[in-house]
Amino acid sequence: MQRFVRSAALAATGVLVAGLAVGCSSDDGEGDGKGDGKGSSASASGPAPKPDASSTLPASVTTQKLDWSGCKAPEGGTAPGADWQCSTLKVPLDYAKPDGETIGIALIRARTTGKGDRIGSLVFNFGGPGGSGVSGLPSFADTYGSLRERYDLVSFDPRGVAASEGVRCRDDKATQAAERTVDLTPDTAAEEKAYFKDAADFGAGCARGSKKVVGHVSTADAARDMDVMRQVLGDEKLHYMGISYGTELGGTYAHLFPQRVGRLTLDAVVDPSADSVGHAENQARGFQRALDNYFKSRGQDPKAGSAKVARLLKRIDAKPLRTSGDRELTESLATTGITITLYSKQTWPTLTRALEDAEKGDGTALLQLADAYNERDPSGHYSTQSHSQRAISCLDSKTRTTPEQAKQRMDRFREISPVFGEFLGWDSAGWCHQWPVAGQHESPEVSAPDAAPILVVGNTGDPATPYEGARKMADELGKGVGTLLTWKGEGHGAYGSGSTCVDSTVDAYLLNGKVPEDGKVCSS
């Protein structure tokens, strides 16, 4: 089972997918960071934070010295260049027992290029949940060249991810077997039974394979880790860019540590008011909107185009397509292959060619796309990103939709999206089915009324985190805190996606503390 990933890394797959065989903190003098949002400034430093839970942490955690050295190659990747340094941050496994066992959080950084007065560290989270910042940041470094002039660029593998006690729930053989045999949109009682048995088996595998950490990988835990990181990096305030799920993490940090908010940018925003069912509906709506826009770009009627794709998927469900290898393309894999191309407008031509091939009976292109999405390499090895994603989101959310509830809502999901609705409707029940650890909340708390202004960036054509979530995040952060910037674009995320207006506005905020007027719109 593979939920649609809320990760900025997928927005960067445009280049990859197009190539597939388918054709110390210093004050900058910009003000105190509080104001009416019109020409005001976000502070890069300020008065000492008010006491909070982190004041109970032992000095061995808060005053630890990081041992930075050259970075090794992450699993499945290559070592970054000489500009990059890696280290490990020690944090409490359980913040209710701050003097107890610790775990390591993998960090990576590139020091500032020194072309301007150094502000401090700018911490990145690229989404998921479950995305690796250690492998991701070097890939995106060119996008953040202007920010590196005044910041050290820093990212990390959140707890339960990759090199930070990464959660592992099943091996490659079991993953491929489930991929081949489990229908993610079950049509019969037997398929439904197999679907929910696989979900329960996955959760049991997480409990067996990652028993120590599976109950300690929440977003709130990761936010507390970021505050330890801030202290150890020597920054008085946290300066941060969160993308996709990283916006939920950033909002959670702002709620827990409002006085320690420096310059926070939240791009491709997760709706903080939605529970897990609401998120599934939002994603069905967002991906369908992106698919509609794809058809409009080709001069086709979106309703007719979607109906044709839905018919194709039903035919594949009845009889999987052949490919150039020894694997078949199932309906679930086909849906996944379509999904990845909607993260970026650049990959729409790839979608055209893949659908044309599938209509002719060849599923090779869609299978390659699904493999890229699922992070499966040619040898059959899968990354564990989806394991981490599921462990984090099921510990965060206490919503446990039953199979019967999912079936009762299925007509609504189909109405929202004839292509993606069933997949996400079933997923709302299967994702955390019989999860071994209880969830923590219905939806995350992000209110931060005492924080400095936070820049919230929404893209009207975002498929994975629909635009509506950005306004809700800005509202829930609080009046004078959440400042909304809108881009009328396509794809997942806005910064670095081709809009000079967006990039210059975000840069002015992060580099100079200039907060734009709330509601500013970038049309290009």
N, C-alpha and C positions, 0 to 999 in steps of 0.2 A: 504494500500500500504506500502511495507516495502523494502526500498533500502538495498542492501548488505552493511552491516555495516563495516566501516573501523575502527575496534577497536581491540586493543590488548587483550581486555577482552575475545574475542571470541577464541583467540589462547589458552587461559587457560581453555577452556571448554572441553579439552581432557579428563580430569579426570571425569567431570560431564557427558559428553556424553557416555564415556565408561561404566558408571555405570547405564545407562538407561535400561529399561526393554526390551532390544533387545539382549539378550544373557545373630656572627660578623666575619667578614672575615679576615683570616690571610694569609700572604704570605708564600708559602712553599718553596720559593727559587728556583723554577724550570724555571725561565726565564720570558721574557716579552710576550711570546705567539705569536710572529710574527716570521716567518721564511719561509724556502722553503718547509716545510712539511716533511723533512727528518731528523728525530732525533730532531726536534724542540720541543718547549714546549708551552702548552696552559696555560695562566696565570690564577691564582686563584684570583688575585687582580691586581690593576694597578692604573694608574693616574686617576684623577677625570674625569668622562664622560663629553663630550661636551654638551653644552646646547641643549635641544630639547623641544618637546611639553610638557613633564612632568614637566618642570620647572614652568609652569603656574598653576599647581595644588595648591590648598590651603594647608596650613600647617596642617589643621585639617585632611586632607587625608594622606599626606606624613609622618607625625610624630605621627600618631595615635598609641596607645599602644594596643596590642592584649591581650585579656583575655583568656588564655588557660585553659582548664579544661577537665575532662573526657568526652569521646564521647558517645553520645546516639546512639541507633541502627538506621541505615538508613532505609528508607521505604523498606519493604520486606526483610530486612536482620537482622543481629545480631550485637550487640555492639562489637567493637574490644576490645582487652585486655588492661591491665593497662599501657602498653608501649605507648599507643596512646593518644594524646591530640587533642582537636578540638577548633576552634575559628572562628570568623567571621570578615572578612576584609571589611571595607566600601570603596566603590569606586563610582565615579560619574556615574549616569545612562547615561548621555550624555557628552562625553568628550568635546563637543563644548560649554558646559555650566558647566565648572568645579566647580563653586560655587553653582550649583543647587542641585537637588535631588540626593540622594545616594541610592545605593542598597548594599546588603550584599553578599559577596563571601565566601562560606563555605570552611574552611581549615582543614587539618589534618596533624599531624606530629608525628614522633618518633624521639626522641633526639638521637644523636650519641652515640654509645657504648663506645666511648672514647679510643679505642685501638690505635689511632694515633692522630697526631696533627689535630685539627678540621679545615676544610677548610671553611665551612659555611653550607648553606642549599642547597640541591639538589632537585629541583622542578620537579615533574613528571606530564605528561599528557599522558593518555593511549589511546586516540583516540576517534573515533566516526564519526563525532563530536557528542557530547551528552553524552559521557561516564562520569560516576561519579568517580572522583579521591578519594573522601572521602570514598566511599565503596570499590574502587578498590585497593588502595595502601596496606591496611592490607592484602589483599588476595595474593599479590605478594611479601610480605615483605621478605620471605625466599630467594627469587631470588636475592635480593639486600643486603644481609647480609654483603658482603665485602665492599660495598659502605658506609654502615652505620658506619663503623669504623672511617670514617673521615667526614661524613656529617650527618646533621639532614635530614631525609627523609621527604619531604613535598609534598602534593598534594592538589587538590582543585576541587570543582565543578565549572566549568566555568559558566559565566552568562548565564541564560536561561536553566540551567541543575540542576535537582534534588533540593538540598537545597539552590541553588543560584537563586531564582526567577524562578524555573523550568517552562518551557513552557508546557502548557496543552491544547490540541486541541480537544479532544473528550473523552467520557467516555468509560468504558469497554464494555458496551452493544453495543454501536455504533461500536467500534473496532471489536468485534466479528461478528457483522452483516456484516460489510464490508468484513471481512476475509472469510465469508461463501458465500457471493453473488457476490463479485466483482472479475471478471477474470482479472488477471494482464497481460495476453497475449490475448487480445480480438480478436475473430475470426469473429464476426458479427457486423453489424452496431449498434445493440442494446447493445451488450457487450461493444463496444467502447464508446457509449454514457454514459453508466453506469460508466465506468472506469474514464472518464474525469469529470463527475459530482461528483464522490466521491473525486477526487483530489481537485476540487474547494471547495467542502464542508469542506474538511480538512483544507485548508488554511483559509476559513472564520471562522472556529472554533478556529484557533490559534489567529486570530484577535480579536475575542470575549473574549476568555478565558485568553489571555496574552497581552492585548492591550498595557500595559505600557512598556513592554520589547521587544516585537517582532521586533521592529525597531532598537534595540540596542544590538543585540547578535552576532555581526560579529566577525570573527577571529581577525580583527584588534583591536576591543574593548577588546577582551580577552587578546591580547598581551599587551595592555596598562595596563590592570589589573595586569598582571604578573610583570610589572615594578614597579607598586605601591607595590606589594607584596615583590619584591626584597628590596625596600627601607625600608619597615616596618620590614622585617625580619633582617635588619641590614647588608645586603650584598652589597659590592661595585660593584660586577659583578653578573650577573645571571648565575648560574650553573643549567643545565637542561637536562632532558632526555625525549624526545618526541617520542612516538610510534604511527605509523599509521597516522591518522589525526594530532596527536601531532607533526609530522614533519612539517606539513604546518604551524601550530601555531608557532613552533620554528623558522622556516624560516621567518615568518612575523615579529616576535620579532627582529630577527637579522637585518632585513631591517630597522625597525623603530628605533632601539636602538643599532647600531653597536658598539659603544664605550662601551656599557655595557655588551657585550657578554663575559662571562667567559668560562667555559667548557660546550659546547653544544653537545649532542649526538642525532642524528636523526636516528631512526631505523624503518624499514618497511615504506619506503618513498613514500609519495604521489607525483606524477609528477606535479611540479609547472607550467609546460608549457601547461598543458591540460585544456581546458574548460570543462563544465559539460558533453558534448557529448564525448569528448576525454576520460574523466574519465570512462564513461560507456563502451566505447570500451576497455579501458585498463583492466577494471575488467572482461569483457567478455573473453578477451584474457588470463588473469591470472587464472581465475577459470577453463577455458577449459584446460589450460596447466597443472594445478594441477590434473584435472580429467584424462588427458592423462597419467600423471605419475603414478596415481593410477592403471590404467589398465596395464601399463607396469610392475609395481611391481608384478602383478598377472600373468604375462606371456601372457597377452591378447593384441590383436590388438586394439589400442586406437580408431581408426576410427570405427571399428565394435562395440566396447563397447559403445561408445558415441551414435551411431545410435540406439542401443538397448535401452539405457536410454531415448533417445528422443521419441522412439515409446511407451515406458511405460508412459511417461508424456502425450502423446496425448491420450492414452487410458483412463488415469485418468481424463483428461479434458472432455472427452465425458461421462464418468461415474465415479464419485468419489468413492474411496475405502472405505469399511467398516473399522471400528476400534473397539477396545475393549470397547469403551465408546459410548456416544450418538452423537459424532461429526464424520463427514466424512473427508477423506483426499482429498483435491482438488489439482489440478495441481499446483497452486501457492504455497500451503503449501508443496507439495512434493519437488518442486524445492528448497524451503527454507531449508527443511530438508537435502537434498543432500549437499547444500552449506556449512552448518555448519561443516560437517565432513571433508571438504577440508582445513580448517584452520590449521589442525595439522595432521601430518602423523600418530600419535598415534590413530587417530579415523578412519583410513581407514578400519580396520576390522569391525567397527560399521556400516560403509557404506555398506560393503558386506552383512551383515546380514539384514540390512534394505531393500536393493534392492531385496534380495532373498524373503523376506516376501511380498514385494509389488508385485512381479511377481506372487505370489501365491494368490493375492487378499486381503492381510492383510496390511492396511496402518498404523497400530498402531505405529510401530517403527519410521517411517518417521514423523508422527504427533508429537510424543514426541520430536523428534529432532527439528522440526519447532517451537514448543512451547519453547524449550530452547533458540533458536535463537531470538524469538520474546519476550522473557522474560515474558512469561505467566505462572502464577502459577496454581496449581491444582484447585483453587477456581474460576478461570476465570479472575483474575486480571492481567492487563498488566502494565509493567513499561512505563514511558513516554520518554524513551531514544530516540525512533524513532521520537517523537514530537520535541525534542530538536535538533536532527540531521537535521531534515528537515528545521526547522526555521533558524538554523545557515547557512546551505549550501545554502538555497534559498536567504538569505540576502547577503551572500558572492558573489554568482554568478549572473551575469546579463543576462546570456544566458536563453532564453525562447523558447525552441523548440516547434513548432506547431505540432498538430497531423499529418498534411500532410507531414511535414518534417520528422517526425519519420517513417511514412510509406515508404517514399522514401528511407530511409536509412536501412530498415529492411533486405533487402537481404545482405547488408554488415555485419550486426550484425549476421545473420544466418551463413554467411561464416566464421566469426571469431569463433563462437561457436554454434554448432547445439543444445546444451543443454541449455545454458544460454543467447544466443544472443537475442531471442525475448523478454525475460523478461527485459533485460537491454535496449534494443532498445525502447520499449514502456516507460520504466521508464524515459528515457532521456527527454520525453515530459510530462509525467504525474507528475513527482516529484514536479515541481514548477509551475504547471498549474494554472493560475489565482492567483498567490501568491499575498497577499495583500500589500507587501512591495517590492519596486524596489531593484534589486541587485546592487552590488557595482563594480564588475570587471569581466572581462572575465576569467582571471587566476590571482593567487596571485603574488605579487611582493616580491621576496626574496633576491634580490641582496644586498650584504652587504660587499662592497669592503674594508671597514676599520675595519672589525671585526677580532678578533682572530680566529685561525683555528677551524673549526667546523667538527666534525666527522660524516660522513654520512655512514650508514650501510645498505647494500642491500643484499637480499636473492634471489638467482636465481630461487627458487621454490615458491616464495610468490604468493598466489592466489589473495589476495585482493589489494595489492599494488605492482604490477609487478616490477621486478628488474630494468627495464629500467628507472623508475622514479628516482632511486637513483643517477645514473650518471647525469641525467638532473638537479637534485637538486644541486649536487656538482658543476656543471658547472655554474649554475645561481647564486649561492652564491658568486662566484668570484674566480679568480686565487689566490692561496695561502690561501684561506678561506675554501672552500669545499674540504674535504679530504675523498676519497671513500675507504671503506672497504667492500669487497665482501665475502659472504659466499655461497658456493655451497651446499645449503641445501633445505629442504622442510618446508612448513608451513609459517604462518604469523609472521614475525619478526625473529630476529637472536639471540639477547642477551638472555641468559638464556634458550636457546633451545637445548643445548647439545654440542655445539662447544667450546672446551677449548680454541681454537685459538681466536674465536670472544670474548669470555668473558675476556680473559687475555689482549687482545688488548684494549678493551673498559675500563677495570679497570685501565690499565696503563695510559690511557689518563685522565680519571676522577680523579684518586687518585694521580697521579704523574705528570700530565701535559705532558706526552710523546705522541707526535703526530706521528702516524705511517706514513710510506711512502704512498703517494697517489697511490691508485691502488692495495694495498695489498690484496691478495686472501687467504681465509681460505677454504681449501677443506674438512675439517672435524671438 
